[in-house]
Amino acid sequence: MPLLKEYIHPSWSALLEAEFQSQYFVSLEEFVQQEFQSQIIHPSKTKIFEAFRLTHFSNLKVVILGQDPYHGVNQANGLSFSIDANQKLPPSLRNIFKELSDDLKIPLASSGDLSSWAKSGVLLINSVFTVREGQAASHKNMGWEIFTDNIIGKISDYSENVVFILWGKFAQGKKKLIDSEKHLILE
């Protein structure tokens, strides 16, 4: 069973189709399929491309980039930094909420579900879209980074006035993929 790309909103189809047909992605898909057969992988297959289902390209306003999905039970939901509403807030998300409260006086959130952000035009993606349970960065260097870099480049090329939020050294390394004349980059 291939990765469930049909869950992607049609507004992304033209941008993503060439990626899905490329050799690196075919190899990545084979790797992920094997991992699902022998390991517990997060997020579930139906949630891998959740960011591209909830955030429509035509409504894209902000890109927030994480490293890889949460690797604990019932944590990863396909949106970087997000968890389902009934889960305990992980430290990274608690820090984000604290900064929002400190900087913008937004009340601290009790739920870590960021799907409302995604539906409002915030693309919450990780550089790596899947991970083995309990093993952070276990799918690093398997091809997801190529996919993510290409997506960032295409967003930069085919849209305007998007805010790219690059938290941390890892995300800041993606700055070179973004046209700073067309987009705002926050580090």
N, C-alpha and C positions, 0 to 999 in steps of 0.2 A: 504494500500500500504506500503510495507516494506521500510526501508531506502534503498537508491539506491546504494547498494554495488557493482553493476555491473560496476560502474564508476571507480573502482580501477584497476590499471594496473596489469596484470597477474603476474608480478614478485613478488607481495605481497601476492598472493593467499595462498600459503602454510603457511605463517606466520600468516595470519589473519583468516583463516577458523575456527580454533579451538575457537578463540575469538567469532566469529559470532554465533557459535553453543552453546556457554556457557550460563548458566542460567542467569547470571548477565546481559549479553548482550541482551538476549531475553526480560528481564524486562526493560532494558534501551530503547530498540526499541519500546516497547509498550508505555512507558512514552512519548518518543519523538513523536510518532504518535498521541497521545492524544493532546499534545501541539500544533502540527501543525493544528489540527482540531479546536482548541479553541483560539489560540493566534497567533500573528505574530512572527515567529521564524526566526532567522538568523544563518547561511547562508541558502539559499534555499536548498531543498532536493538534488538537483543535484550537489551542491557544498560542502556538508558536508565532503566528502572524497576526496576533490580536491587535497590535499597534496599527497595522495596515487595514484592519477591518473597522476599527473605531474612529481613526483619524483619516478623514478624506483628504486626498491631495489638494483638491480645490478649496479646502478650508484650512490648509496648513498655515500656522502662524509661528509656532515655536518647535524646535527640536531639542530634546534633552537626551543626552547619550550616557548610558551606563556601561559597565564592563561585561557582565554576564548575569544570567538570571539567579535569583535566590535559589540555593540548592537544598533547602530544608523541605520537609513534608508540608504540603499545602501552602507553600509560600508563592512560588512563581505563577504569575497569571498572564504572561505575555506582554506586559507593559513594564518597562524599566522602573525600578524603585517602588512599584505598586504591589500590593497584596490584596487578597480578598477581604471584604469588610469585617469578617468575623475573626481575623487573625491578629496576633500580637504584632505591634509595630517593630520592625527591625531597626537597629541603630542608625543606618543610613537614612531611612525615611523619617525617623524621629528628628535627626539633624536638619533635614530639609524643612520640616514643619517648624522647628525652632527658629531657623533663619527667616522664614516667612513671617513668623510672629515678631521677631526682633526688628527686622528691617521694614516690614510693611504693616505691622500691627494687625496682622490677620490672626484671628484666634486659633489656638492649637487644635488641630484636627484629631478626632478620636478614631477615625477610620482611615486605613491605609489604602483604600480603593481609589485609584486615580483615574478610573474610567471616565468620570465627568471631565477631567482635564483633556483626555484623549478626544472625546466627542466635541470639545470646544476648540480643537485645532492644535493640541500639543502632542507631537509625535514622541512617544516615550519608547525609545529603542535601546537595546544593548548592542555592543559590538559583536557579542556572541549570543545567539538566540536560544541555545539549549545547553543543558548541563546534567551530569550524573548526580543523582541524589547524594548529598553529603560530600561532594568533591568539587569545590570551587575551581573554576577555570579548566575543568576536565575536557571541554570541547574547544579549547583555545587552539589556534593554529590548524584547524581542520577545514577552513574555508569560509566560516561566517564573517571573519574580518574583511575579506575581499568583498563579500556581499554588502556589508555595512558601509565600507568605504565608497563603493560604487553608488550606493543609494544617497549618501551624503553629497557626493559629487553631482549626481543627477538633480537632487533638490536644489543645490546651488546653481546649476545651469538653467533649470527649467522653471524656476520660481523667482520671486523678488520679495524683498522686505521680510524675510524669515529671521527670527531671532534664534541663534544657536547658542545654547547654554552648555558650556564645556566645564564641568566641575571636575577638578583633579587633573593631575599630570597626564593620565592616560587619555582622557577626553580632549585635553588641550593639544595632544599630538595630532588631532584630526583637523586642526585649524587650517593647515595647508590645503585642505580639500574644498574650502569654502571661499567664495569670492566676497571679500570684505567690502567691495564697492557696492554690492547689491544687497548685502545682508548685515545684520548686527551680530557681532560675536561677543558674548559675555563669558569671561573666564573667572 
